[in-house]
Every structure is written in structure tokens, then in C-alpha cells.
Amino acid sequence: MAIKNTMQLLPAFLFALVLMASAAATETIHLKFYMHDIVTGGPSSPATAVQVIKGVVPLANDPTTHFGDMYVIDDLLTEGPDPASPAIGRAQGFFQFASMTEYALLLTANFVFTAGSQNGSSVAILSRDVIFDSVRELPIVGGTGDLRGATGYGLLRTHSANSTTRNAVLKIDMYLRV
């Protein structure tokens, strides 16, 4: 009888061991970098955010921004806020004005790392970005390379923005579990 009871508990014990081993194998990585979103380019810095869809319903108090406006991005990622600081990758994807009443974007992008300890890896985000909030949270929905299967979040803050050109530098802190 004791052997039969022990055999019944064995699958539960093995399952608990697997859960503990997978939890112990998880590592948290903190990445800090800056994203340069250039809507109005110039000779020395071409546009990296290009409008591909023009919405028809203007946002309140801003006739130049429309619900549905979509931009495709290939933004530079750097170690510091200056665009001349060392490049670590690119943010490639799109953002779309997804609210009729506020400056809220649907942001979906792959952060592709081309230098540093994460060179050759990427993380994917899919998020709501209320651009005038001081801190926005970006859910990490996956990763590749050394960051394969990554989960976690990023905190996005506007470091600087120009209302005339619409160019911005964004500070991003990512906390990844891999």
C-alpha cells in the first residue's frame, strides 16, 4: 500500500521539480538605451519614421494629426541620448494613432540589437503608447537569439521632443526574463 501511494505522488513531485528548475533558470536582464524617432529628416539625418496611411478624423485641438495615421519606423537605438553615441541597434515596426480622443498609439516593433552583449538578438513589443504620459509600459511579447522566449516589460520615457518637427528621443529601460 505504501508503494502504491508513493507511486501516485511521483508525477506531482516530478512536476514540482520541473517548475522549480525552470524558475531557477530564468534570468532577468536590464537593458537601457535611447530610440531616435526622426519624422522630419534633413541632409545629416534622414527620416526614420515615414507616414504610410493618412487618417481622416482629426484629433481634438490638432488638425494635423488624425485617427488612423500610421508611420513605419526604422529608428536608431543608441547607448546615450545623443545620436552620435554608440549605436546598439534599430527599432523596426510601426505606430498608429489608435484613439479618436487622445494621443494614444498602437506601437508594434522589433528591437533588433546589432552591437553589445545582445548583438544578434531581438525583442518584440506590442503596446499602447499614450505619448504625453511621463512613463509608458511596453509589454515584451517575445525574443530571438540570446533573448529567445523573452518576457517582461519596457518603460518608455520621452527624453526630448520637438513639436515643430515631431522628432523625438525616447529613453527605454527594458526588464527581460529569459
N, C-alpha and C positions, 0 to 999 in steps of 0.2 A: 504494500500500500504506500509506503514512504517513497519507493522508487517511482511509482506512478505519479504521485503528487509532484515530485521533483521534475519529472519529465514534462508535466503540464506547465510548470513555471519557467522552464528553459527558454521557450520562444520569447516570453516577456523580458527575461533577463538579457537575452541577446539583443533584442530591440533597444533596450535601455543603453546597452554598451555602444551600439551603433550611434545612437543620438548623442551620447556624451563624446564620442570620438569626433563626430562631425562638428559639434560645438567647439571642441578644443582646437580643431584645425582652422577655425575661422580667424582671420587676421583683419584688423582694422587699419586702413591706410588713410592718412590725411594728405590731400593734395591742395595746394594753394597756387592760384595763377590768375592772370588777367586776360580778358577777352576784349578784342578791339573790333567794335561794330561800326564799320565805315559805310554810311548811307550815301553821303556826298563825297565822292572821291576827288582827287586832284592829281597833278602830274607826279608827285612824290608818293602818294598813297592812293591807289585805285580803290573804287568802291568794293566792299566785300559783302554788302547786303543790297540785293537788287530786287526791286519790286517786280513781281510777275503777274499779280492779279490786283485789279483796282476794284474795290467795293463801291457800292452806290449809295449807301446810307451814311452821311457824315456823322461823326461823333459830336455830342453836345459841346458847344463852345470851340470847335475846331473843324472848320470846313475842309481842311487839307488831309485829315485822317478819316478813313471810312471803315465801317464794319465790313470785314471780309478782305481788307487789304492784306496781301501776302508778299513776303520777302524771302528769297532764298539766300542763305548765308554760307560763306566760306571764310570765317573770321579767324584772324591770327590769335593764338594763345601765347602769352609771354610770362616770364618769371615775375616781372615787375610791371607797373602801370605805364611806363614809357614804351612806345612801340619799338624803340631801339634796344630794349633789354632782350636777353636771350630768348629766342623762340623755343617753345616746347611742343607746339602742335597747332591744330586747326579745329574749329568748331564748324561742322558741316551739317546743314539741315535747313529748316525754315521756321519762320514765325508768322503768325496770322492774327490780326485783330479779331478776336472771337467774342467780344461783348458789344452790345449796342449802346451801353450806358457808361462804360468806363474804359480806361486804357489797360485792358487785360488781353494778353496774348496767349495763344496756344503755341508753345515752344517745343519743338522736337528736334533733337540734334545728336550727332555722334561727336564726342570729343576724342579726336584722334591724336595720340601722343607720338611725336617724331623725334624726341630727344629726352635725355634724363633717364631716371630709373624705370619709367613706364614706356620707354621707346618701343614702338611696335604694338602697343595695346590701345584699346579704346573703351569708352563707356558710352552708353546710350541713355538719354534722358527724354522724358515726356512729361510736360508740366504746364501748369497755368502760371503766367508771369504777369502780375499786376505791377506795371513798370514804375509807378510812383510810390509803391511801398518801399520802406527803407531796407527790408530784408525779404527776399523771396526764397521759397524752398523748392528745390528741384529733385524729384524722385529719380533715383538711378534704377533703370529697368533691365540692365544687363551690361555685359562687357565682353571683350575679346582679349586674346593673348594672355599676359600675366594677370589680367583683370577678368578673365572668363568667369561668368556667373556672378559678377559683382552685383551687390545690392547696396542700398544706402541712400544718401541724400547729399545735395549740394546746397549751400547757402549763397545766394547771388545778391550782391550789393552794387549799386551804381557808384563807381568811383568818380567819374566825371561825365558830363553830358552837355552838348551844345544844342540849344533849342532851334537855332537857325539851320545848321547843317544836319541835325539829327544824329550826328556821330556820338558814340558813347564808348567809354571804357568801363567794363564791368569786372568787379573783383569776385572771384569764385573760390569758395572753400568746399571741397568735397570730402565726405567721410564715407569710405567704401569698406564693405565687408566682403572679403574674398576667401 
